[in-house]
C-alpha cells in the first residue's frame, strides 16, 4: 500500500479498514477526508436487508398488504387535517355496487364468476366504508382496527387464491 493512502497516526477499531485520502491541490489548509469502512455489516443491517429483499421478491403477492398498510396513515392524516373528508369520500362506498351492476349488464355471468364478482364488490364496499369511517372518526376509533384487520385478511387471502389460478 502506498504511503499516500495508508493512514498514519489514526487509531481505528479492530476489523475496520481506514483509508486516508490526501488533501487536494490548492486547498492546503483544508482538513483531509477520512473514510472508515466496516469489515462486515451489522446484524441490524443484515436483518433489514433480508426483510427488504423478501418484501421486494414477493411484492406482487403482497399487494393487498401494501395497500392496507398505506391506507392506515392516509386515513389518519385525512382525519387530522379535515375530519369532514369522510363526508366527501362517502360516495365511494356506492361505486362497487354500480360496477357490479354495470358488469353484469355488459357481460352476464353465472355461478362461480358471479359469486367472485359479488364477493369482490362486497369486499370493496366494506373497504370503502372503512375508509370513509376512518377518515371521519380516525382509524383507531371503536371497532375500526378490527374491521381493518378482517378486510386485510380477506383481501390478502382472495388475492393469493386468484393469483394461484
N, C-alpha and C positions, 0 to 999 in steps of 0.2 A: 504494500500500500504506500502511496507516495506521501511525503511529509506534508503536502498541501491539503490532503483530505483527512489525515489522521488527527484525531483530537488530542491536544496537548493540555494537560492540566485540568481537564474536565472530568469530574467524578460522575460515574453512572452506575446504576444498579447492575447486578449480575444478570446476564441474559438479555441485556439491552445493547443494541448496536447504536453508536453515536457517530454521525458524520458531520464534520466541521466544514462549512462552505466558506472559503476565504472572502475577504472584502472585495468589492468590485472596484475597478479603477475609477478614479475621480471622486471617490467617497472615502477619504482617508479617516474621517472622524466617525463614520457610521459603525455601529456595532455589527459584528459578523452574525450570520444566521447559524443556528444550531438545530439540526433535525434529529429528533430522538424517535427511533422506530423499535417498538417492542418485538421480541423474537417470536412470540406466539400471541394470538388474540386472546382476550379474556374469556372467561366462561360465559359471562353475560352476552358478549358479542357473538359467541358461538351459538348460544341458545336463540338469540334474536335472529340470527342468520338462518338457522334451521327452521324456525317458525315462519319467517318471511318466504323462504324457498318453498315450504309446504303450502302456504296460502297462495303463492303465485302458481304453483303447479296445478292446484285444484280450484283455480279461480272460476272456471266455468260451472263447476258443480256447486260452488258456494255462493252463487249469485243472489239467491234469496236472503242468505245470511248477511251479505254486504248491504243489501237494500234495507234490511231490518235494522242493522246497526246504524246506518245512515239516517233512518227515519227518527230515531230516538233524539239525537241532538238537534235535528231540524225542527222537530215539534217543540222542543224546549226553548229554542231561540225564538220561534214564532210566538210562543206563549209569553215569553219575557218581553218581547218588543211590542206585540199587539195581540192581546187576548181575543180581540174581535176577529182575528184572522180565521178562526174556526167557523165563523158565520159565512165568511167569503168562500171557504173551502167546502161548505155543506153540499152544494150541488154536485160535487164529485161522487157522492155516495149513490147517485142515481145512474151514473154513466155505465156501470157494468150491466145493469138490468136493460138499459137501452141497447147496449151492444148485443146482449143475448137475443133480444127480440129482432134486431136487425139481421144478425147472422142466421137466425132460424128462418126468417122470411126468405133471405137470399139463397141459403144452402140448407134446406131441411135435412135433418139427420134423425136417425132412430137409435134406440138402445144406448150402447156404451158411449157413443160420440156425444149424444145429447146430455148424458149424465156427466161426462167430463166438462162440457161447456157450462152446464148449470152449476157444477161444483166450482169451476173457475170464477164464474160470475158471483157466486155466493162468497167465495174467499176474497175476491177483490172488493166486494161491497163491505164486508166486515173490516177489511184493511183500511178502506177509505173512511168508514165510520170511526175507526180508532184514530186515524189521522186527524179528523175533524175534532173529536173529543179531546185528544191530547194537545192540539193547538189551542183549544179553548180553555181547558182546565189544567193543563200541564200533564206531562207523560207519567208522573208519579201519583196522580190523583186516583183515589179509590181502587177499583179493580183493573185499571188500565195496564199496569205492568203484567198482570197475569194474562190479560187478553192479548197483549203484545207477544208474550211467550207462546201462547197457543197458536196465534196466527203464524208466527215464525216456524213452529214445529210442523204445522200442516203444510205450509208453503214449501219448506225445505224437503219434506217427505214426498210431496207431489212432484216437485221438480226432479228429484232423483229417480222416481218411478218413470216419469215421462222421458227422461234422458236415457234410461236403460233400454227403452224400446227401440 
